[in-house]
Amino acid sequence: MNKKVKGMVIGIIVVLIGVMGLGFSLVHHPATSSRAKTATNATVIRNKTSSSRVDRSSQTSTINDADVVGVWINHHNKEIHQKITFTADHKWKENQHHVTNIYSGTWKRIGHNQILLAPYNEKIRLYGANFQTMNVLSYDHILNKQTN
């Protein structure tokens, strides 16, 4: 092969490798803008606390015993006829399938707007306006607090 052809082949190979490398780097690296500023912890905290509307359900340990105490009824799945009564002395009892007090035990607040039911080790999350809704996390049962 003459020197011109060899040089041209090597040049083409180098250009192809360069183009492939550039294409690979564009595909595997996120695009950044020179105008974008990196968020710092101070920026995140400032933006989070500057919100005019605070969602109580996202704060930790904001529920109190009074938020839990009362009768809670499953209006979302009426077929099981589920009703749970929580008392101020941290006891609970549940009616289900027209059976009175089918389950019972004690309850305690565990933070993150959650309570724990003993002896079943079941977690329930309270949320919504004035914590009027609860979600039985292991069964995805949703109950609403009776307002009477």
Backbone bond lengths (Angstrom), bond angles and torsions (degrees), N, CA, C in turn:
res aa  C-N    CA-C-N  psi(-1)  N-CA   C-N-CA  omega(-1)  CA-C   N-CA-C  phi
1 M - - - 1.441 - - 1.515 108.74 -
2 N 1.291 115.54 143.17 1.443 115.81 -179.11 1.523 110.01 -85.11
3 K 1.321 115.49 163.77 1.460 121.51 -172.85 1.516 112.48 -62.57
4 K 1.316 118.58 -34.27 1.467 121.23 -179.94 1.523 111.16 -65.01
5 V 1.310 117.09 -45.25 1.465 121.72 -178.72 1.525 109.86 -66.36
6 K 1.352 116.96 -42.88 1.457 120.98 177.74 1.525 110.49 -59.29
7 G 1.291 117.69 -46.04 1.467 122.81 -179.78 1.519 111.39 -62.18
8 M 1.338 115.60 -40.61 1.457 120.00 179.63 1.539 110.57 -67.11
9 V 1.316 118.82 -43.38 1.471 122.68 179.08 1.522 109.73 -62.60
10 I 1.320 118.12 -46.12 1.466 122.06 178.96 1.531 109.86 -62.77
11 G 1.305 117.73 -40.85 1.469 121.71 178.48 1.521 111.81 -62.44
12 I 1.332 116.61 -43.40 1.464 121.15 178.83 1.530 109.97 -63.84
13 I 1.334 116.76 -42.96 1.471 120.51 179.38 1.534 110.26 -61.65
14 V 1.310 117.51 -44.46 1.470 121.52 179.70 1.533 110.26 -62.51
15 V 1.310 117.78 -43.30 1.468 121.59 179.28 1.528 110.19 -63.99
16 L 1.332 117.67 -44.58 1.470 121.07 179.10 1.527 111.46 -62.06
17 I 1.322 117.25 -42.98 1.472 120.60 177.92 1.526 109.94 -62.54
18 G 1.304 116.93 -41.47 1.476 120.85 178.40 1.523 112.31 -63.45
19 V 1.329 116.79 -43.34 1.463 121.40 179.30 1.526 109.90 -65.39
20 M 1.325 117.01 -42.92 1.466 120.21 178.89 1.533 110.89 -63.97
21 G 1.305 117.02 -41.72 1.471 120.82 178.37 1.526 111.38 -63.38
22 L 1.322 117.06 -41.49 1.471 121.27 178.14 1.528 110.47 -65.15
23 G 1.314 116.26 -43.57 1.468 120.34 178.23 1.521 111.14 -62.24
24 F 1.320 117.17 -42.79 1.467 121.54 178.50 1.518 111.00 -61.80
25 S 1.319 117.36 -44.18 1.466 119.90 -178.24 1.533 111.70 -67.95
26 L 1.317 118.29 -32.85 1.458 120.78 177.68 1.530 111.37 -70.23
27 V 1.319 116.52 -35.92 1.460 120.57 -178.77 1.526 110.90 -72.71
28 H 1.310 118.61 -38.37 1.460 122.01 -172.03 1.520 114.98 -99.23
29 H 1.301 119.39 4.01 1.463 121.82 176.80 1.514 108.82 -123.57
30 P 1.369 116.92 132.08 1.468 119.02 179.83 1.516 111.30 -66.65
31 A 1.305 114.66 145.74 1.467 119.82 178.66 1.516 109.29 -72.02
32 T 1.309 116.29 139.55 1.465 120.81 176.96 1.511 108.73 -124.79
33 S 1.288 114.38 151.93 1.450 119.83 177.72 1.510 108.66 -105.23
34 S 1.296 117.08 139.66 1.455 119.54 179.03 1.520 110.97 -68.56
35 R 1.350 116.95 -18.27 1.455 120.55 179.20 1.529 112.08 -87.55
36 A 1.331 118.34 -15.24 1.457 121.24 -177.10 1.513 109.96 -74.45
37 K 1.325 115.58 137.95 1.456 121.15 177.75 1.522 108.26 -103.17
38 T 1.307 115.97 140.87 1.452 120.77 177.72 1.519 108.89 -71.84
39 A 1.333 116.33 133.19 1.463 120.51 179.55 1.511 109.40 -74.25
40 T 1.304 115.28 136.46 1.460 120.76 174.99 1.515 108.12 -108.19
41 N 1.327 117.12 167.71 1.458 120.36 177.63 1.516 111.06 -58.71
42 A 1.322 117.01 -38.32 1.466 120.41 179.78 1.524 110.83 -63.86
43 T 1.325 116.76 -39.36 1.465 120.58 178.66 1.520 110.61 -64.27
44 V 1.324 117.08 -44.99 1.459 121.36 -178.84 1.516 110.31 -63.42
45 I 1.336 117.16 -45.45 1.467 120.75 -179.68 1.523 110.45 -64.22
46 R 1.337 117.11 -43.71 1.459 120.60 -178.95 1.524 110.00 -62.07
47 N 1.325 117.68 -44.14 1.460 120.61 -179.57 1.517 111.68 -68.43
48 K 1.324 117.60 -34.54 1.458 121.07 -178.80 1.527 110.92 -70.63
49 T 1.319 117.89 -41.08 1.460 120.41 -176.27 1.518 112.64 -84.32
50 S 1.322 117.97 -11.97 1.457 118.92 -178.63 1.525 112.55 -84.23
51 S 1.317 116.91 -3.09 1.464 120.27 -179.91 1.522 109.89 -65.34
52 S 1.331 116.62 136.26 1.462 120.26 -178.59 1.514 111.94 -78.59
53 R 1.320 117.30 -22.12 1.465 121.33 -179.49 1.520 108.44 -112.15
54 V 1.322 117.02 119.79 1.452 121.71 -178.68 1.517 108.78 -103.17
55 D 1.317 116.98 128.01 1.459 122.54 178.82 1.526 108.34 -90.20
56 R 1.348 116.81 109.35 1.456 120.77 -177.14 1.511 112.28 -61.57
57 S 1.324 118.32 -29.05 1.458 119.96 -176.24 1.523 112.52 -70.63
58 S 1.323 118.28 -16.76 1.451 119.68 -179.30 1.525 111.90 -91.32
59 Q 1.323 118.54 -9.63 1.451 121.36 179.32 1.518 109.08 -84.03
60 T 1.318 116.97 150.72 1.447 120.08 -178.86 1.522 110.96 -87.96
61 S 1.330 115.21 144.29 1.456 123.79 174.29 1.524 113.44 51.59
62 T 1.325 118.33 41.49 1.464 119.97 179.86 1.518 112.10 -96.02
63 I 1.324 117.95 -13.53 1.464 118.08 178.25 1.522 109.19 -76.51
64 N 1.320 115.02 152.67 1.459 119.36 172.28 1.520 108.25 -124.94
65 D 1.326 116.59 176.31 1.468 120.45 -175.95 1.524 111.69 -57.98
66 A 1.323 116.87 -37.07 1.471 120.68 -178.08 1.533 111.50 -64.05
67 D 1.331 117.02 -28.90 1.470 120.17 177.64 1.528 111.14 -67.81
68 V 1.314 117.12 -28.00 1.460 121.77 -175.61 1.528 111.26 -90.63
69 V 1.335 116.87 -43.10 1.466 121.91 -172.99 1.524 110.77 -59.47
70 G 1.328 116.00 131.54 1.454 121.72 179.02 1.504 111.08 142.24
71 V 1.313 115.50 -169.69 1.470 122.59 -179.75 1.522 108.05 -106.37
72 W 1.310 115.90 131.72 1.460 123.11 -178.01 1.523 108.34 -120.45
73 I 1.330 116.73 129.40 1.462 122.06 -174.20 1.523 110.10 -121.74
74 N 1.320 115.68 137.72 1.458 121.96 178.59 1.527 108.25 -85.97
75 H 1.332 116.09 95.48 1.463 121.40 177.42 1.523 111.57 -87.03
76 H 1.328 116.57 -11.33 1.464 120.97 -176.42 1.523 111.60 -84.85
77 N 1.335 116.26 -31.25 1.462 120.79 176.98 1.525 106.94 -128.46
78 K 1.320 115.36 82.35 1.469 121.32 -173.21 1.523 112.73 -70.41
79 E 1.329 117.71 -18.94 1.459 120.96 -175.86 1.527 113.37 -66.30
80 I 1.341 117.60 -25.00 1.467 118.24 -179.13 1.531 112.11 -91.21
81 H 1.338 117.31 -8.23 1.472 122.04 178.15 1.531 111.01 51.71
82 Q 1.318 116.40 50.34 1.463 122.16 -175.40 1.520 111.07 -87.74
83 K 1.322 115.58 129.49 1.464 122.28 176.28 1.523 107.46 -143.18
84 I 1.326 116.94 124.72 1.462 121.77 179.13 1.521 108.44 -116.27
85 T 1.329 116.22 132.32 1.462 122.49 177.53 1.524 108.40 -111.59
86 F 1.332 116.29 123.75 1.458 122.49 177.27 1.527 108.22 -108.98
87 T 1.322 117.90 129.40 1.463 121.71 -178.83 1.519 110.82 -107.64
88 A 1.333 115.35 162.77 1.465 121.38 -176.24 1.524 112.45 -66.42
89 D 1.322 117.48 -22.28 1.477 119.57 178.16 1.528 111.73 -86.51
90 H 1.324 116.52 21.24 1.468 125.07 174.80 1.526 113.40 64.07
91 K 1.322 115.85 34.65 1.460 120.78 172.91 1.518 108.73 -111.89
92 W 1.319 116.47 157.36 1.458 121.40 178.02 1.519 109.12 -143.27
93 K 1.322 115.23 154.22 1.465 121.58 174.00 1.516 107.81 -144.91
94 E 1.321 114.88 149.32 1.471 119.63 -175.00 1.520 110.51 -129.26
95 N 1.317 114.29 134.80 1.468 122.21 170.89 1.520 106.43 -102.91
96 Q 1.338 115.38 139.88 1.462 119.69 -179.89 1.523 108.16 -156.42
97 H 1.320 116.18 142.25 1.473 122.22 178.78 1.530 111.36 53.63
98 H 1.323 116.26 40.10 1.464 123.65 179.11 1.529 113.14 64.22
99 V 1.327 117.59 17.31 1.465 121.62 175.65 1.518 107.63 -105.03
100 T 1.343 116.31 125.11 1.461 121.31 -177.42 1.529 109.83 -81.23
101 N 1.325 114.98 136.27 1.475 122.81 176.93 1.528 112.45 52.28
102 I 1.316 116.30 45.35 1.465 121.06 -179.84 1.534 111.07 -66.74
103 Y 1.331 116.58 -33.22 1.467 122.09 176.73 1.510 108.05 -130.50
104 S 1.343 116.77 150.74 1.467 120.67 176.34 1.520 108.98 -160.40
105 G 1.316 115.09 167.16 1.455 120.39 179.60 1.514 110.50 166.79
106 T 1.315 115.61 -151.08 1.464 121.68 179.23 1.518 109.00 -120.54
107 W 1.334 115.67 160.69 1.457 120.79 178.92 1.519 109.16 -133.16
108 K 1.348 115.07 156.20 1.466 121.00 174.06 1.513 109.29 -150.51
109 R 1.341 114.86 152.55 1.463 120.46 175.67 1.518 108.61 -76.53
110 I 1.333 116.51 137.89 1.464 119.93 -179.24 1.526 112.05 -125.00
111 G 1.319 117.97 12.01 1.461 120.47 178.30 1.508 112.37 90.60
112 H 1.319 115.64 173.73 1.464 123.07 -177.73 1.525 111.02 50.26
113 N 1.340 115.92 35.90 1.469 122.13 179.10 1.517 111.84 60.36
114 Q 1.324 115.32 34.66 1.460 120.02 -178.56 1.518 111.25 -123.22
115 I 1.328 113.91 152.94 1.453 121.01 170.74 1.523 107.37 -123.63
116 L 1.309 115.31 159.67 1.454 121.63 179.49 1.514 108.55 -120.48
117 L 1.331 116.72 131.05 1.452 121.94 178.77 1.526 109.40 -98.04
118 A 1.332 115.22 122.40 1.463 120.46 173.67 1.519 106.70 -102.08
119 P 1.261 120.18 149.05 1.473 128.92 7.33 1.528 113.51 -91.24
120 Y 1.323 119.13 11.30 1.469 121.47 -172.40 1.523 113.18 -89.87
121 N 1.332 117.39 -5.99 1.465 121.66 179.44 1.526 111.45 55.92
122 E 1.316 116.15 37.50 1.459 122.73 -176.94 1.529 109.67 -98.00
123 K 1.321 116.41 133.63 1.463 121.35 -179.44 1.517 110.35 -98.24
124 I 1.334 114.82 140.12 1.462 122.05 177.05 1.518 107.49 -129.33
125 R 1.333 116.18 132.60 1.469 121.57 179.21 1.521 108.75 -107.37
126 L 1.338 116.25 129.66 1.461 121.94 175.65 1.522 108.80 -96.80
127 Y 1.339 116.20 141.09 1.460 119.68 -179.62 1.518 109.69 -157.12
128 G 1.312 115.55 -178.48 1.465 121.35 178.02 1.514 112.14 85.94
129 A 1.328 115.67 -177.17 1.464 122.17 -178.50 1.521 109.24 -60.41
130 N 1.321 116.16 121.17 1.470 123.14 -179.92 1.523 112.34 53.44
131 F 1.315 116.77 31.02 1.466 122.79 177.67 1.527 111.69 53.05
132 Q 1.323 117.26 47.82 1.456 121.99 -178.85 1.530 113.08 -89.88
133 T 1.332 117.52 2.28 1.460 121.28 -179.50 1.519 108.81 -130.26
134 M 1.317 116.15 139.84 1.458 119.62 175.74 1.527 109.22 -129.69
135 N 1.321 114.03 148.51 1.456 121.96 179.71 1.523 107.73 -120.87
136 V 1.339 117.17 116.87 1.454 121.94 174.84 1.524 105.56 -77.14
137 L 1.328 116.00 102.42 1.459 121.26 -165.82 1.524 113.71 -62.60
138 S 1.314 119.53 -38.61 1.461 119.52 -175.87 1.530 112.51 -75.52
139 Y 1.345 117.39 -17.57 1.458 120.06 179.45 1.524 112.51 -119.16
140 D 1.314 117.48 -4.40 1.456 123.40 -177.10 1.528 111.04 54.66
141 H 1.338 116.28 38.24 1.460 121.22 172.97 1.521 108.17 -88.69
142 I 1.315 116.87 133.21 1.456 121.96 179.59 1.522 108.55 -109.70
143 L 1.333 116.50 127.20 1.455 121.61 -179.19 1.529 108.98 -124.18
144 N 1.311 115.39 150.13 1.468 121.32 177.05 1.522 108.98 -117.00
145 K 1.336 115.43 144.00 1.449 121.07 -178.73 1.532 109.37 -72.82
146 Q 1.328 114.72 132.71 1.470 120.30 176.89 1.520 108.22 -70.60
147 T 1.313 117.69 130.64 1.464 121.26 -172.60 1.519 113.88 -91.96
148 N 1.309 119.92 1.12 1.478 121.28 -179.87 1.490 110.85 -90.02
